[in-house]
Structure formats: structure tokens, C-alpha cells
């Protein structure tokens, strides 16, 4: 839920969860996967603009309820 919440709020996310790459909303401009070798890249990630090209409308509760 945290990645979806960050997307709705147009906030960047830093995580160590590698499985996030499999999600349809994954965008390397918005989600940084932290590991022991890329700490020096966090600043660049945060300085870049949030990419709002992903539509989170499918994750709204009203749309979930329509599917049931």
C-alpha cells in the first residue's frame, strides 16, 4: 500500500523491496530501490522531478468497488 499511497500523493519512494519492479506502477523515476551499492545515487534521484505519467485511478477505492 505504501507505494500506491506515494503515487497518489505524487511523492517519491525509497525502498529496499526488489519485488516492486514487478508492479505495474513501478517507475524508476519515482521509486528508488536502495542497496549497498547505490547510496551515492539517492541525491540525484530526489532532485529529479516526479514522473506523473502513471495513472493511479485504477487504485482508487471507488474503482475497486466497481470491480466487485
MOPAC internal coordinates of N, CA, C and O (Angstrom, degrees):
PM7 1SCF
backbone

  N    0.0000 0     0.00 0     0.00 0    0    0    0
  C    1.4538 1     0.00 0     0.00 0    1    0    0
  C    1.5336 1   111.85 1     0.00 0    2    1    0
  O    1.2310 1   120.03 1   149.00 1    3    2    1
  N    1.3135 1   117.55 1   -31.00 1    3    2    1
  C    1.4603 1   120.28 1  -177.93 1    5    3    2
  C    1.5270 1   112.48 1   -60.31 1    6    5    3
  O    1.2310 1   118.56 1   136.46 1    7    6    5
  N    1.3297 1   120.35 1   -43.54 1    7    6    5
  C    1.4643 1   119.32 1   177.90 1    9    7    6
  C    1.5324 1   113.56 1   -63.59 1   10    9    7
  O    1.2310 1   120.54 1   143.15 1   11   10    9
  N    1.3171 1   116.57 1   -36.85 1   11   10    9
  C    1.4672 1   120.00 1   178.81 1   13   11   10
  C    1.5284 1   109.89 1   -69.01 1   14   13   11
  O    1.2310 1   120.56 1   138.05 1   15   14   13
  N    1.3181 1   116.54 1   -41.95 1   15   14   13
  C    1.4584 1   120.48 1   177.60 1   17   15   14
  C    1.5343 1   110.52 1   -60.52 1   18   17   15
  O    1.2310 1   120.29 1   136.29 1   19   18   17
  N    1.3228 1   117.05 1   -43.71 1   19   18   17
  C    1.4659 1   120.66 1   178.52 1   21   19   18
  C    1.5284 1   110.34 1   -61.60 1   22   21   19
  O    1.2310 1   120.06 1   139.09 1   23   22   21
  N    1.3295 1   117.49 1   -40.91 1   23   22   21
  C    1.4542 1   120.85 1   178.72 1   25   23   22
  C    1.5111 1   112.82 1   -63.70 1   26   25   23
  O    1.2310 1   120.43 1   136.94 1   27   26   25
  N    1.3352 1   116.77 1   -43.06 1   27   26   25
  C    1.4694 1   120.87 1   177.53 1   29   27   26
  C    1.5268 1   111.06 1   -59.52 1   30   29   27
  O    1.2310 1   121.35 1   139.55 1   31   30   29
  N    1.3307 1   115.02 1   -40.45 1   31   30   29
  C    1.4609 1   120.38 1  -176.86 1   33   31   30
  C    1.5260 1   112.62 1   -86.06 1   34   33   31
  O    1.2310 1   120.91 1   179.89 1   35   34   33
  N    1.3401 1   115.86 1    -0.11 1   35   34   33
  C    1.4612 1   122.46 1  -179.05 1   37   35   34
  C    1.5227 1   111.08 1    56.73 1   38   37   35
  O    1.2310 1   121.81 1  -133.55 1   39   38   37
  N    1.3330 1   114.15 1    46.45 1   39   38   37
  C    1.4623 1   122.11 1   178.02 1   41   39   38
  C    1.5158 1   108.92 1  -115.45 1   42   41   39
  O    1.2310 1   120.79 1   -33.78 1   43   42   41
  N    1.3032 1   116.10 1   146.22 1   43   42   41
  C    1.4520 1   121.01 1   177.32 1   45   43   42
  C    1.5264 1   109.13 1   -77.92 1   46   45   43
  O    1.2310 1   121.59 1   -24.31 1   47   46   45
  N    1.3289 1   114.56 1   155.69 1   47   46   45
  C    1.4587 1   120.82 1  -176.03 1   49   47   46
  C    1.5172 1   109.29 1  -128.92 1   50   49   47
  O    1.2310 1   120.58 1   -43.95 1   51   50   49
  N    1.3192 1   116.49 1   136.05 1   51   50   49
  C    1.4550 1   122.72 1   172.94 1   53   51   50
  C    1.5186 1   107.01 1  -114.85 1   54   53   51
  O    1.2310 1   120.66 1   -53.70 1   55   54   53
  N    1.3198 1   116.34 1   126.30 1   55   54   53
  C    1.4565 1   121.29 1  -177.10 1   57   55   54
  C    1.5233 1   109.77 1  -143.65 1   58   57   55
  O    1.2310 1   120.63 1   -15.12 1   59   58   57
  N    1.3046 1   116.40 1   164.88 1   59   58   57
  C    1.4606 1   120.79 1   172.61 1   61   59   58
  C    1.5327 1   110.51 1  -112.79 1   62   61   59
  O    1.2310 1   120.49 1  -169.08 1   63   62   61
  N    1.3060 1   116.67 1    10.92 1   63   62   61
  C    1.4610 1   122.98 1  -178.51 1   65   63   62
  C    1.5333 1   109.88 1   -84.25 1   66   65   63
  O    1.2310 1   120.68 1   -75.10 1   67   66   65
  N    1.3234 1   116.31 1   104.90 1   67   66   65
  C    1.4678 1   120.97 1  -177.60 1   69   67   66
  C    1.5217 1   113.17 1   -67.95 1   70   69   67
  O    1.2310 1   119.90 1   154.15 1   71   70   69
  N    1.3149 1   117.79 1   -25.85 1   71   70   69
  C    1.4660 1   120.57 1  -177.62 1   73   71   70
  C    1.5257 1   112.64 1   -69.47 1   74   73   71
  O    1.2310 1   119.85 1   168.64 1   75   74   73
  N    1.3237 1   117.90 1   -11.36 1   75   74   73
  C    1.4684 1   121.17 1   178.98 1   77   75   74
  C    1.5268 1   111.14 1   -61.15 1   78   77   75
  O    1.2310 1   120.33 1   154.89 1   79   78   77
  N    1.3328 1   116.98 1   -25.11 1   79   78   77
  C    1.4679 1   120.89 1   179.67 1   81   79   78
  C    1.5259 1   112.37 1   -62.65 1   82   81   79
  O    1.2310 1   119.96 1   157.61 1   83   82   81
  N    1.3205 1   117.67 1   -22.39 1   83   82   81
  C    1.4628 1   122.26 1  -178.26 1   85   83   82
  C    1.5233 1   112.79 1   -83.56 1   86   85   83
  O    1.2310 1   120.24 1   169.31 1   87   86   85
  N    1.3129 1   117.14 1   -10.69 1   87   86   85
  C    1.4652 1   121.15 1  -176.47 1   89   87   86
  C    1.5287 1   110.83 1   -79.37 1   90   89   87
  O    1.2310 1   120.19 1   -34.57 1   91   90   89
  N    1.3397 1   117.24 1   145.43 1   91   90   89
  C    1.4730 1   120.12 1  -177.70 1   93   91   90
  C    1.5250 1   113.70 1   -65.70 1   94   93   91
  O    1.2310 1   119.67 1   158.96 1   95   94   93
  N    1.3058 1   118.24 1   -21.04 1   95   94   93
  C    1.4583 1   121.93 1  -178.90 1   97   95   94
  C    1.5264 1   112.46 1   -93.71 1   98   97   95
  O    1.2310 1   119.99 1  -177.14 1   99   98   97
  N    1.3297 1   117.62 1     2.86 1   99   98   97
  C    1.4706 1   119.71 1  -179.24 1  101   99   98
  C    1.5223 1   110.34 1   -66.44 1  102  101   99
  O    1.2310 1   121.24 1   -47.62 1  103  102  101
  N    1.3055 1   115.23 1   132.38 1  103  102  101
  C    1.4570 1   122.78 1   177.00 1  105  103  102
  C    1.5313 1   105.70 1  -146.09 1  106  105  103
  O    1.2310 1   120.44 1   -60.10 1  107  106  105
  N    1.3132 1   116.76 1   119.90 1  107  106  105
  C    1.4674 1   119.96 1  -176.18 1  109  107  106
  C    1.5269 1   112.58 1   -64.34 1  110  109  107
  O    1.2310 1   119.90 1   164.07 1  111  110  109
  N    1.3247 1   117.79 1   -15.93 1  111  110  109
  C    1.4698 1   120.35 1   175.19 1  113  111  110
  C    1.5202 1   111.48 1   -76.22 1  114  113  111
  O    1.2310 1   120.20 1   159.23 1  115  114  113
  N    1.3312 1   117.23 1   -20.77 1  115  114  113
  C    1.4630 1   121.80 1  -175.61 1  117  115  114
  C    1.5190 1   113.65 1  -112.35 1  118  117  115
  O    1.2310 1   120.37 1   155.54 1  119  118  117
  N    1.3175 1   116.91 1   -24.46 1  119  118  117
  C    1.4642 1   121.31 1  -176.76 1  121  119  118
  C    1.5201 1   108.88 1  -124.44 1  122  121  119
  O    1.2310 1   120.93 1   -60.37 1  123  122  121
  N    1.3129 1   115.83 1   119.63 1  123  122  121
  C    1.4613 1   122.59 1  -179.80 1  125  123  122
  C    1.5129 1   108.43 1  -103.34 1  126  125  123
  O    1.2310 1   120.84 1   -55.68 1  127  126  125
  N    1.3212 1   116.00 1   124.32 1  127  126  125
  C    1.4632 1   120.59 1   178.09 1  129  127  126
  C    1.5231 1   107.63 1   -95.90 1  130  129  127
  O    1.2310 1   121.24 1   -70.38 1  131  130  129
  N    1.2910 1   115.24 1   109.62 1  131  130  129
  C    1.4574 1   123.06 1  -175.07 1  133  131  130
  C    1.5195 1   110.47 1   -80.55 1  134  133  131
  O    1.2310 1   121.05 1   -46.79 1  135  134  133
  N    1.3120 1   115.59 1   133.21 1  135  134  133
  C    1.4584 1   120.92 1   171.31 1  137  135  134
  C    1.5234 1   108.29 1  -142.17 1  138  137  135
  O    1.2310 1   120.36 1    -1.53 1  139  138  137
  N    1.2969 1   116.92 1   178.47 1  139  138  137
  C    1.4700 1   119.76 1  -174.41 1  141  139  138
  C    1.5250 1   113.34 1   -70.64 1  142  141  139
  O    1.2310 1   119.76 1   169.29 1  143  142  141
  N    1.3248 1   118.06 1   -10.71 1  143  142  141
  C    1.4541 1   121.05 1  -176.82 1  145  143  142
  C    1.5217 1   114.54 1  -104.81 1  146  145  143
  O    1.2310 1   119.10 1   175.76 1  147  146  145
  N    1.3219 1   119.32 1    -4.24 1  147  146  145
  C    1.4666 1   119.10 1  -173.97 1  149  147  146
  C    1.5317 1   114.39 1  -124.54 1  150  149  147
  O    1.2310 1   119.70 1  -158.96 1  151  150  149
  N    1.3053 1   118.18 1    21.04 1  151  150  149
  C    1.4639 1   120.60 1   178.94 1  153  151  150
  C    1.5209 1   112.27 1   -57.12 1  154  153  151
  O    1.2310 1   120.59 1   146.87 1  155  154  153
  N    1.3227 1   116.47 1   -33.13 1  155  154  153
  C    1.4559 1   120.31 1  -177.00 1  157  155  154
  C    1.5338 1   112.98 1   -73.03 1  158  157  155
  O    1.2310 1   119.49 1   171.36 1  159  158  157
  N    1.3162 1   118.58 1    -8.64 1  159  158  157
  C    1.4579 1   122.40 1  -178.86 1  161  159  158
  C    1.5269 1   113.50 1   -95.52 1  162  161  159
  O    1.2310 1   119.97 1   173.66 1  163  162  161
  N    1.3144 1   117.66 1    -6.34 1  163  162  161
  C    1.4729 1   121.37 1  -176.94 1  165  163  162
  C    1.5307 1   111.19 1   -61.17 1  166  165  163
  O    1.2310 1   120.14 1   136.33 1  167  166  165
  N    1.3149 1   117.33 1   -43.67 1  167  166  165
  C    1.4679 1   120.84 1  -178.00 1  169  167  166
  C    1.5295 1   110.60 1   -59.21 1  170  169  167
  O    1.2310 1   119.97 1   133.55 1  171  170  169
  N    1.3241 1   117.66 1   -46.45 1  171  170  169
  C    1.4697 1   120.94 1   178.45 1  173  171  170
  C    1.5245 1   111.01 1   -61.31 1  174  173  171
  O    1.2310 1   120.53 1   137.73 1  175  174  173
  N    1.3289 1   116.59 1   -42.27 1  175  174  173
  C    1.4625 1   121.24 1   178.66 1  177  175  174
  C    1.5236 1   110.93 1   -58.75 1  178  177  175
  O    1.2310 1   120.31 1   133.32 1  179  178  177
  N    1.3094 1   117.01 1   -46.68 1  179  178  177
  C    1.4603 1   121.23 1  -177.55 1  181  179  178
  C    1.5250 1   112.74 1   -70.18 1  182  181  179
  O    1.2310 1   119.90 1   151.50 1  183  182  181
  N    1.3089 1   117.80 1   -28.50 1  183  182  181
  C    1.4630 1   120.85 1  -179.04 1  185  183  182
  C    1.5282 1   112.86 1   -77.31 1  186  185  183
  O    1.2310 1   120.05 1   156.93 1  187  186  185
  N    1.3171 1   117.50 1   -23.07 1  187  186  185
  C    1.4621 1   120.89 1   178.67 1  189  187  186
  C    1.5184 1   110.50 1   -75.49 1  190  189  187
  O    1.2310 1   121.12 1   -29.97 1  191  190  189
  N    1.3179 1   115.47 1   150.03 1  191  190  189
  C    1.4611 1   122.06 1  -178.06 1  193  191  190
  C    1.5352 1   111.33 1   -69.52 1  194  193  191
  O    1.2310 1   120.36 1   -33.20 1  195  194  193
  N    1.3165 1   116.92 1   146.80 1  195  194  193
  C    1.4595 1   123.00 1   175.14 1  197  195  194
  C    1.5253 1   109.02 1   -64.75 1  198  197  195
  O    1.2310 1   120.47 1   -47.50 1  199  198  197
  N    1.3152 1   116.70 1   132.50 1  199  198  197
  C    1.4655 1   122.05 1   179.41 1  201  199  198
  C    1.5274 1   108.02 1   -93.12 1  202  201  199
  O    1.2310 1   120.39 1   -72.27 1  203  202  201
  N    1.3286 1   116.87 1   107.73 1  203  202  201
  C    1.4651 1   120.29 1  -176.27 1  205  203  202
  C    1.5280 1   112.72 1   -97.41 1  206  205  203
  O    1.2310 1   120.38 1  -151.33 1  207  206  205
  N    1.3167 1   116.88 1    28.67 1  207  206  205
  C    1.4629 1   120.16 1   179.80 1  209  207  206
  C    1.5298 1   112.76 1   -76.54 1  210  209  207
  O    1.2310 1   119.78 1   165.46 1  211  210  209
  N    1.3111 1   118.02 1   -14.54 1  211  210  209
  C    1.4634 1   120.92 1   178.36 1  213  211  210
  C    1.5226 1   108.91 1   -86.46 1  214  213  211
  O    1.2310 1   120.93 1   -49.18 1  215  214  213
  N    1.3212 1   115.82 1   130.82 1  215  214  213
  C    1.4627 1   122.12 1  -178.26 1  217  215  214
  C    1.5288 1   109.57 1   -91.78 1  218  217  215
  O    1.2310 1   120.59 1   -64.42 1  219  218  217
  N    1.3139 1   116.47 1   115.58 1  219  218  217
  C    1.4557 1   121.39 1  -179.78 1  221  219  218
  C    1.5285 1   112.19 1   -92.39 1  222  221  219
  O    1.2310 1   120.06 1  -170.74 1  223  222  221
  N    1.3334 1   117.50 1     9.26 1  223  222  221
  C    1.4653 1   121.28 1  -178.31 1  225  223  222
  C    1.5295 1   111.45 1   -59.42 1  226  225  223
  O    1.2310 1   119.93 1   145.05 1  227  226  225
  N    1.3140 1   117.74 1   -34.95 1  227  226  225
  C    1.4718 1   120.89 1   179.73 1  229  227  226
  C    1.5193 1   112.69 1   -63.20 1  230  229  227
  O    1.2310 1   120.06 1   160.77 1  231  230  229
  N    1.3176 1   117.48 1   -19.23 1  231  230  229
  C    1.4554 1   121.87 1  -177.55 1  233  231  230
  C    1.5275 1   112.82 1   -95.82 1  234  233  231
  O    1.2310 1   120.01 1  -179.84 1  235  234  233
  N    1.3257 1   117.59 1     0.16 1  235  234  233
  C    1.4688 1   120.25 1   177.41 1  237  235  234
  C    1.5253 1   109.54 1   -71.31 1  238  237  235
  O    1.2310 1   120.46 1   -35.46 1  239  238  237
  N    1.3025 1   116.72 1   144.54 1  239  238  237
  C    1.4654 1   121.90 1  -175.05 1  241  239  238
  C    1.5234 1   111.93 1   -58.75 1  242  241  239
  O    1.2310 1   120.22 1   143.35 1  243  242  241
  N    1.3428 1   117.18 1   -36.65 1  243  242  241
  C    1.4580 1   119.92 1   179.97 1  245  243  242
  C    1.5280 1   110.65 1   -61.51 1  246  245  243
  O    1.2310 1   120.63 1   140.60 1  247  246  245
  N    1.3189 1   116.40 1   -39.40 1  247  246  245
  C    1.4648 1   120.34 1   179.48 1  249  247  246
  C    1.5140 1   111.68 1   -73.55 1  250  249  247
  O    1.2310 1   119.79 1   148.32 1  251  250  249
  N    1.3114 1   118.01 1   -31.68 1  251  250  249
  C    1.4665 1   120.36 1   174.27 1  253  251  250
  C    1.5203 1   110.40 1   -62.86 1  254  253  251
  O    1.2310 1   121.19 1   135.81 1  255  254  253
  N    1.3373 1   115.32 1   -44.19 1  255  254  253
  C    1.4625 1   119.84 1  -178.17 1  257  255  254
  C    1.5189 1   111.87 1   -65.12 1  258  257  255
  O    1.2310 1   119.75 1   146.22 1  259  258  257
  N    1.3344 1   118.08 1   -33.78 1  259  258  257
  C    1.4504 1   121.72 1   177.75 1  261  259  258
  C    1.5209 1   111.39 1   -62.68 1  262  261  259
  O    1.2310 1   120.26 1   150.88 1  263  262  261
  N    1.3156 1   117.10 1   -29.12 1  263  262  261
  C    1.4677 1   121.36 1  -178.98 1  265  263  262
  C    1.5196 1   112.91 1   -75.55 1  266  265  263
  O    1.2310 1   119.68 1   166.50 1  267  266  265
  N    1.3264 1   118.21 1   -13.50 1  267  266  265
  C    1.4686 1   120.85 1  -177.61 1  269  267  266
  C    1.4907 1   111.75 1   -96.28 1  270  269  267
  O    1.2310 1   120.10 1   180.00 1  271  270  269

